[in-house]
């Protein structure tokens, strides 16, 4: 069984393998964490939402962690996502000054 849910800029994909003992990925938990990350960026650094390409690397890392069922890796990728967004926004602000 496979489910996919696109939440903002973070694609969360979960696969349950029958009989492997692997826990299914909690898409609701992942979607909530991704939404929190986007809310944080939108609230504090809205400029970065116009430059989403700078977030690609971290989005990919989050997706890969989700495929592995790695919650810590997923959270680390989202932290990187927020830092990259903040850095992009600050760079845009400096350029506008």
C-alpha positions as CSV (number, residue, x, y, z in Angstrom):
1,X,0.0,0.0,0.0
2,X,1.3,3.4,-0.9
3,X,0.0,6.9,-0.1
4,X,1.3,10.2,-1.2
5,X,0.3,13.7,0.2
6,X,1.7,17.0,-1.1
7,X,1.8,19.5,1.7
8,X,3.0,23.0,0.6
9,X,6.5,22.5,-0.7
10,X,7.3,19.3,1.1
11,X,6.2,16.1,-0.6
12,X,5.5,13.3,1.9
13,X,5.4,9.7,0.6
14,X,4.8,6.7,2.7
15,X,5.0,3.0,1.8
16,X,4.0,0.1,4.0
17,X,5.7,-3.1,3.2
18,X,3.7,-6.1,4.4
19,X,5.6,-8.5,6.6
20,X,8.8,-6.5,6.9
21,X,8.3,-5.1,10.4
22,X,8.8,-1.6,9.1
23,X,6.5,0.9,10.8
24,X,4.3,2.8,8.3
25,X,5.2,6.4,7.8
26,X,2.8,8.7,9.8
27,X,1.7,11.1,7.0
28,X,-0.5,13.2,9.4
29,X,2.5,13.7,11.7
30,X,4.8,14.6,8.8
31,X,2.2,16.9,7.2
32,X,1.8,18.7,10.5
33,X,5.6,19.2,10.8
34,X,5.9,20.4,7.2
35,X,2.9,22.8,7.7
36,X,4.6,24.2,10.8
37,X,7.8,24.8,8.9
38,X,6.0,26.6,6.1
39,X,3.9,28.6,8.6
40,X,7.2,29.7,10.3
41,X,8.7,30.8,7.1
42,X,5.6,32.6,5.9
43,X,5.2,34.4,9.2
44,X,8.8,35.5,9.8
45,X,10.5,35.3,6.3
46,X,7.7,35.7,3.7
47,X,10.3,36.8,1.1
48,X,11.7,33.3,0.8
49,X,8.4,32.0,-0.4
50,X,9.1,33.8,-3.7
51,X,12.5,31.9,-3.9
52,X,11.4,28.3,-3.3
53,X,14.2,26.9,-5.4
54,X,16.7,27.5,-2.6
55,X,14.7,25.1,-0.5
56,X,14.9,22.2,-3.0
57,X,17.9,20.4,-1.4
58,X,16.1,20.4,2.0
59,X,12.8,19.3,0.5
60,X,14.6,16.4,-1.2
61,X,16.2,15.4,2.1
62,X,12.9,15.5,3.9
63,X,11.3,13.3,1.2
64,X,14.2,10.8,1.4
65,X,13.9,10.7,5.2
66,X,10.2,10.1,4.9
67,X,10.8,7.2,2.5
68,X,13.2,5.7,5.1
69,X,10.7,6.3,7.9
70,X,13.4,8.4,9.6
71,X,11.6,10.9,11.9
72,X,14.9,12.5,13.2
73,X,16.2,12.8,9.6
74,X,12.9,14.3,8.5
75,X,13.0,16.9,11.4
76,X,16.6,17.7,10.6
77,X,15.7,18.3,6.9
78,X,12.8,20.6,8.0
79,X,15.2,22.5,10.2
80,X,17.6,22.9,7.3
81,X,14.6,24.0,5.2
82,X,13.7,26.7,7.6
83,X,17.3,27.9,7.9
84,X,17.7,28.0,4.1
85,X,14.5,30.0,3.9
86,X,15.6,32.4,6.5
87,X,19.0,32.9,4.9
88,X,17.3,33.5,1.5
89,X,14.9,36.0,3.0
90,X,17.7,37.9,4.8
91,X,19.7,38.0,1.6
92,X,16.7,39.4,-0.3
93,X,16.2,42.0,2.5
94,X,19.9,43.1,2.3
95,X,19.6,43.5,-1.4
96,X,16.5,45.6,-1.0
97,X,18.1,47.9,1.5
